[in-house]
């Protein structure tokens, strides 16, 4: 319950600042704008394709596809000064996805390490 309380407080603080939060939609199919507005921030925490197979290469390719699809769709709905934030697990599968290569190919900007102690 403590984690839920922290999240609820953070949501209330965002709303008090005038932030509109959207969640629970398929970002790979996001070919829309909410109320005709572009998004200033798109945050995708710990994406996972859900392919729970024992084949490492299949896991890597399915997660690479998911992350690339979300990035490509996000570029369509992101404001010109907008930002995408992805938090990825530091595990072998996501290291093998090589997100930095996707970012370079799409001409996006930067990869920074996730530091849980800051949250």
SVG drawing of the C-alpha trace seen along z (x, -y; Angstrom):
<svg xmlns="http://www.w3.org/2000/svg" viewBox="-10 -24 34 46">
<polyline fill="none" stroke="black" stroke-width="0.4" points="0.0,0.0 2.9,-2.3 4.0,-2.3 0.4,-3.0 0.3,-6.0 3.5,-7.4 2.2,-7.1 -1.2,-8.6 0.6,-11.6 2.8,-12.1 -0.3,-12.0 -2.1,-14.6 1.0,-16.8 1.2,-16.6 -2.5,-17.4 -2.1,-20.4 0.6,-21.7 -1.9,-21.4 -0.4,-18.2 -2.7,-15.8 -1.7,-12.2 -2.8,-9.4 -2.1,-5.7 -3.2,-2.2 -3.2,-2.6 -1.2,-0.7 1.6,-3.1 2.6,-1.0 -0.8,-1.9 -0.8,-5.6 -1.6,-7.4 -3.7,-10.1 -3.4,-13.2 -5.4,-13.8 -7.7,-16.7 -5.7,-17.5 -2.7,-18.3 0.8,-16.8 2.4,-15.3 5.3,-17.2 6.5,-14.1 6.1,-10.4 7.3,-8.1 7.5,-4.3 8.7,-2.6 10.3,0.8 8.8,2.0 8.6,5.7 7.1,7.4 5.7,10.2 7.3,12.9 8.3,15.3 10.0,17.9 13.3,19.6 14.9,18.4 17.1,15.4 17.3,14.2 13.4,14.2 13.2,12.1 15.7,9.7 14.1,9.2 10.6,8.9 11.7,6.2 13.7,4.4 10.6,4.4 8.4,3.1 10.8,0.3 11.4,-0.8 7.6,-0.7 6.8,-2.9 9.6,-5.3 8.4,-5.6 4.8,-6.1 5.8,-8.6 7.6,-10.7 4.3,-11.2 2.5,-12.5 5.3,-14.3 5.4,-18.1 8.4,-19.7 10.0,-20.4 8.8,-17.1 10.8,-14.4 10.6,-10.6 11.7,-8.8 12.2,-5.0 13.3,-3.3 14.9,0.1 16.0,2.9 19.7,3.4 19.5,7.1 21.1,9.2 18.0,9.1 17.8,5.3 21.5,4.9 21.3,7.0 18.4,4.9 21.0,2.1 18.6,-0.8 21.4,-3.3 21.5,-1.8 17.8,-2.4 18.1,-5.9 21.0,-6.7 19.1,-5.3 16.1,-7.3 18.3,-10.4 17.1,-10.8 19.4,-12.3 20.7,-10.4 20.7,-7.4 21.3,-7.9 21.5,-5.3 18.5,-4.8 19.5,-5.5 16.9,-4.0 18.4,-5.9 17.1,-9.1 13.5,-8.0"/>
</svg>
